Structures are given as structure tokens and as C-alpha cells.
């Protein structure tokens, strides 16, 4: 019917393709990925819905389930990554989330993409995202080329289980590893854990092909000086790059993690892995 439905992952994870079933029930498979409160309103995921009879569907209205935000700042963290911050227009409409979870942002052109939140809204009064420029990326292309402070974006969420949770205040070790903007959720998790007084060892491994692909180096070095339990391991595969990083670990992130891994402590270690799917798969193995 010539209707353009936003989509990204096509695997039921990003929730960009949310639509509403009209006078019918979507399949259980397509509904199970989203929150019950959305299911009760008839929402489901288009990429997971395979109807077995005629159905009717409607595109959701932005106002029905999203929070209006304003583009606060856009700044370059390196040649490929932007730090984007958003102000919430109506603070009473803001939902609670845990740093490391992801939300879906909808730009003025109606393009929606999901990004992890790198900070705590209650502490900072704004939301922070680290967004890389991707080849043929419509949303990132808009951010890098046309977006201006004051632009209105809509946001829905939160989603995902990648966040710090320690209700019993255990002092278990934490390992966090990622490349590129995989640092965004990891940075949020680290700050959250430290602010809650986590006493176990926290080790962050952030990798890039060269040192110039790393960012937030000074911020992470400052955290390391402030908190004795936090350890920062910047990694680069090549001995090139204009940015000079103290204690730079040479080699792939897999090699650096392996070199510092305490296998005797793995049974009670929490591990967070963020980045490209292939990297996460390799690190899990």
C-alpha cells in the first residue's frame, strides 16, 4: 500500500518498525519483543509479524507514545563520532531508564534509529548519545550534515537489558569491552556503578584501529585517578594515530582482554560487551 515503515535491525531488537494492529490481533511472536503496555494498545513489530489471514494495520502517531526533545548540542568526539545531547521538552513526560539501555530517536524527517544512552538523565538533566557516521546512514547523515541545535526529535523507550544492577551490593568484578561507539553504553554503566559505590574491580577495554578512533580518553583517565577500583585499558591495533594516549595497549581488543583476563575470577564476574556483532560474538567465545 505504498506505506513507508521505518526499520533498522530486522530482528525484533531495535523496535523501529513499531505499528498498531487495527481490529485484529498480531501474532504472539511479533508482540513478545515489546512491553506489555504497548501490547495492550495493539502495538507490534512489523518485521516479526507474518499474518495468516487478512489484517489491518496503522502507523503509530508520534504523540501517542514518544517524548518530545530538543537538540541541545552536537560536538565532534573524533572524525567519526558525534556527542549528541538532548533536552526533554516536558520533564513530567520523561520515562525512567538505566544508563546502557537504548531508546529510539525519531528525527524531523520521520527517520527512526535506536541508540544507547551514555548518561543518567536524573543526574545531568539531559540525555547523551555517541553516534558514529555510517556509510549510507540516513539518520547519521542527517546528524553530520543537516541537524542544528534546537531541532525537535521524538524519543521512545527504553529497551534492553545492558545496564548495571546490584541490589545486594556484591563486590563482584566487572569487565566492559567495546569498540567505537560501543563505549556509549559502557560509559553510562561505569558511571552508574561508581556512583552507586560498587566496590569490585571495574575494567574497561575500549579499542580502535588507531588511537585516533578512541575518544573520552581524558574523562576515563580522570575516572581512573578518582576511583582506585576502576581500570582503563585503551587499545589500538596499529601504531599510528596523532592522538597520544597514556598506557595505550597495542593489539586487538580481543588480544588485550585475553592478556589481562583473570580466568580464576570469571565465575563471579559480570561482563558487558558492546560493538559490532562480529566483535561481540568473538569476545563471547
Phi, psi and omega in degrees: 000020175064023179266131180269112179258122179299147176202162178217287191282331183061022182232009179083012185257315188282336177065022177289336188263029182300129174222170182246131173283131184249119179054034177199172178249131173287165179292152179298326180298321182281339182269337190293344184277346186246167183295153181298324182297327176282323177300319181296335178272000178095006183282152177204178180256123183299323185289346181250358185264111175246096184294149175251008175201177179297137180223163174239142182219158179224146173287141181289152173273139182302319186293336187288329188218019182232164179253132180279131180229162178239138180291111185277305180215152169227122178219147181279129174268331168200193184294342186241353187233134175252144168262117183244129177240146182234139170264142176272127184292315179242100185299332180290342180270353184289137179267161176273144175215166174254135178306131185111334174289167180243155176234164177256125178257139179239119184276174183301338178274001179086005178279131182241138176215155182256137181220145178285146179269132187260005183211182179252119183297319182298329180277319189260337181081008176207171178250141183240136178227148173246116188235125181265152177280123181247147181299126181064017178285117183290314182291311181294326176298321176296316180297316184283337187245318188246336187298145178224151177302140183097344177300144181265127173238149174255150187223137174227157182151199358269171177217163175099153182247014182269085179203166182281131176213122183208068185296335181264007176055047178281151180261048181283154175288150177234131173245130177235130182219136179190166177237158177055223181283005167300345177292332186306301178296324181296319179298318177296319180296317180299310180298322179294315180297316180293321180292334178270005175077032179300128185263346179285167179290134179241118183241121179252129174243115179239124188241157174206168177294318174231171179295336180291344178273355175275155175210171185058028183297311182295321179297319181286325175295324178293319177298320179297322178289325185282325185240117183295333183276355182258132181233130184246125181237092175285137186234143175219137182282330183242147180276050179224171183120138182283332182284123178269122184242125178297144175055034178296130178268122182270130182132173178290159181296327178297318180293319182291317177300315181299323182290334183254004186284129174263092185297335179290342182256001187297329185296336179237025179260137172269133184234130178243124181238126183222138179149202180298147183306317181298320179296313180299317180298315180295316180294324177299316179296000000 
